[in-house]
Amino acid sequence: MKAGIIVTGSGTILCLTSADSLEDPAFVKALGEKGINKYIVFEVPEEIVKTRYGQHYAVTMTDLKQFDIVRIVDVDGQRIFRNFDLASLGAPAFHDETEAMRRAA
């Protein structure tokens, strides 16, 4: 699993994915289906997520209402930023589906 912090216009979320990368088309499509089309994503080590979220991580992994392509661990931006040092963030990846749609029109 890959873990990522996603910064969107409406807030920050922490998620897990079974995709090979946080830029994988299947992951991007799954986020789009949740209405997340414009964001900045930072990969974080999954081990840190396991350690910092403990039992909540385990519950998220077994939640039958979620799918491996996108599993939401946390939606509280303040808590997410308290749990991760900026130095632990990977390089940012930018995704802007709205810009791509504007260029295609």
HUSUL-V144618 format. One record per residue. N is the residue number from 1. RES is the residue in one letter. PHI is phi in degrees with one decimal (999 if undefined). Layout:
BEGIN
((N RES PHI) (N RES PHI))
END
This chain:
BEGIN
((1 M 999) (2 K -102.5) (3 A -120.1) (4 G -147.9) (5 I -99.1) (6 I -112.5) (7 V -101.7) (8 T -120.1) (9 G -64.4) (10 S -101.7) (11 G 148.1) (12 T -114.6) (13 I -130.9) (14 L -114.1) (15 C -137.3) (16 L -119.9) (17 T -146.2) (18 S -87.3) (19 A -64.4) (20 D -68.5) (21 S -153.2) (22 L -78.9) (23 E -112.2) (24 D -59.5) (25 P -54.8) (26 A -66.5) (27 F -67.1) (28 V -60.1) (29 K -64.2) (30 A -62.9) (31 L -65.1) (32 G -58.4) (33 E -66.2) (34 K -92.6) (35 G 86.2) (36 I -101.4) (37 N -116.1) (38 K -138.0) (39 Y -163.6) (40 I -118.1) (41 V -122.5) (42 F -120.6) (43 E -74.2) (44 V -129.2) (45 P -62.9) (46 E -58.6) (47 E -59.9) (48 I -65.9) (49 V -61.3) (50 K -57.4) (51 T -67.6) (52 R -75.0) (53 Y -105.5) (54 G 46.2) (55 Q -61.9) (56 H -63.4) (57 Y -60.0) (58 A -61.6) (59 V -64.2) (60 T -60.1) (61 M -68.5) (62 T -106.1) (63 D -67.1) (64 L -72.2) (65 K -82.7) (66 Q -110.9) (67 F -120.2) (68 D -61.1) (69 I -66.5) (70 V -146.5) (71 R -118.3) (72 I -83.9) (73 V -95.5) (74 D -151.4) (75 V -121.3) (76 D -95.5) (77 G -57.2) (78 Q -63.4) (79 R -65.8) (80 I -58.6) (81 F -68.7) (82 R -70.2) (83 N -82.0) (84 F -129.4) (85 D -74.3) (86 L -59.9) (87 A -67.0) (88 S -85.5) (89 L -78.7) (90 G -75.7) (91 A -64.6) (92 P -72.6) (93 A -120.6) (94 F -107.5) (95 H -134.1) (96 D -139.3) (97 E -63.0) (98 T -65.6) (99 E -67.6) (100 A -62.9) (101 M -68.4) (102 R -63.7) (103 R -67.2) (104 A -74.6) (105 A -77.6))
END
